[in-house]
Amino acid sequence: MKTIAVYCGSSTGNDPIYMKQARNLGKILVDNGLNLVYGGATVGCMGCSC
């Protein structure tokens, strides 16, 4: 498996932990040589950049 699709929320949620964990998940996947595909929007957790 080389690519993983992740469905992220279009909201940041009520707690900053959601954005923090979205960043962490993306970093873990990329650090392990996996491609990350997500919803494609630029809002909420989908717009999170590392």
C-alpha positions as CSV (number, residue, x, y, z in Angstrom):
1,M,0.0,0.0,0.0
2,K,1.5,3.4,-1.0
3,T,-1.5,5.8,-0.8
4,I,-4.0,6.3,2.0
5,A,-7.2,8.4,1.7
6,V,-8.1,10.3,4.8
7,Y,-11.5,12.0,5.2
8,C,-11.1,15.2,7.2
9,G,-13.7,17.5,8.6
10,S,-14.4,20.9,6.9
11,S,-14.4,22.4,10.4
12,T,-11.5,22.8,12.9
13,G,-13.8,21.5,15.7
14,N,-14.1,23.0,19.1
15,D,-10.8,21.8,20.4
16,P,-7.3,22.6,19.0
17,I,-6.4,19.0,19.4
18,Y,-8.2,18.1,16.1
19,M,-5.9,20.3,14.0
20,K,-2.9,19.1,16.0
21,Q,-3.7,15.4,15.4
22,A,-4.5,16.1,11.7
23,R,-1.0,17.4,11.3
24,N,0.5,14.5,13.3
25,L,-1.3,11.9,11.2
26,G,-0.1,13.6,7.9
27,K,3.4,13.7,9.2
28,I,3.5,10.1,10.3
29,L,2.1,8.9,7.0
30,V,4.6,10.9,4.9
31,D,7.5,10.1,7.2
32,N,6.7,6.4,6.5
33,G,6.8,6.9,2.7
34,L,3.0,6.9,2.2
35,N,1.1,9.3,0.0
36,L,-1.8,11.1,1.6
37,V,-5.0,11.9,-0.3
38,Y,-7.6,14.0,1.5
39,G,-10.8,15.8,0.7
40,G,-9.2,18.5,-1.4
41,A,-10.7,21.6,0.3
42,T,-8.7,24.3,2.0
43,V,-10.9,24.8,5.0
44,G,-11.0,23.1,8.4
45,C,-8.8,20.0,9.0
46,M,-8.6,19.5,5.2
47,G,-6.8,22.9,4.9
48,C,-4.3,22.0,7.6
49,S,-0.7,22.4,6.5
50,C,2.3,21.0,8.2
